[in-house]
Amino acid sequence: MERRAAGSMFLLLVRRDWQAAIARMTFESHQGRDTKLGQLPILRALPTKGRRMVGPWCFLDRYGPLSFTEGKPMDVAPHPHIGLQTVTWLLQGEIVHNDSLGSKGLIRPGGVNVMTAGAGIAHSEETPRSNAGLLQGVQLWTALPDAQRNGTASFQQIDRVPQVELPGGVTQVFAGTLSGATSAAQYHSEIVGADAQIFSKSALNLPLNPAHEHAILLLSGDAELEGERIDARSLYYLDAGRSQIGMNSQEGARILLIGGVPFPEPILMWWNFVARTQEEIAEARRAWEQQERFGEVSEYQGPRLTAPPLVRFAHPNPAS
Ligand code: MN
């Protein structure tokens, strides 16, 4: 009797484990980490301990919503980048970008700024004097593939990205192609990036490229991902091989979707640099500190950022 009871219990446990395994295969959640960008509180959703890249996306900071009456909550003095693209997407407010090429860009909600660092660029990002008193957005980076990472720096501003109306919501596409809409922003990997609004009491299904892995970040409101409630402090990762994703909302929501073909090269990330070797990072740091290679951001009023000491070194970032 006892042995039979134990046997049934064992089968029950096995079955539960199996069901849990199926649930885990559906998606992984990775909790973001609170930190600061100057005075601005941010949630760093990528990289995390458990997930360092999603396709070529290697960095995701979430900030706001916040309101202010004076000062500039966003004030990032001139700093250098190598080996990556910065992608700025706003939900509320304004940011002014200035860089060492002489580009100046005022970004507003609905538009995207893409800065390609290549072998080196410096830029500043700040709240303009004339502003709405609101700030909310995401700052993303893509890693450049080896063939492009030592190329020419450039800056692209798109005032209005394509928008697709779907049953249950509206999607704005700032990277790659989704639901037949293609962003004019230039990327160097197979990629997707979108901000999807889900209407209240609605379900939204987004078609996915099965060659891409993807991740979802809840930006506002309430949402269920494949029937499971998600929170705004975690990045939800979905393996490649899916042709669609289903979400729904009671009160309405906005979600960020990023994805791409799993990045085929291991990268090293340290401070504002994406590289392949520690020597490249040390050399980029030295050049910035010696005021070589990156040029000047002459439009910014104030001192530039100083590189941190090279003690806490980059983690190897195996291709995932
Ligand atoms: Mn930057």
Boltz pocket constraint, residues with backbone or C-beta under 6 A from the ligand:
constraints:
  - pocket:
      binder: B
      contacts: [[A, 79], [A, 80], [A, 81], [A, 86], [A, 123], [A, 272]]
      max_distance: 6.0
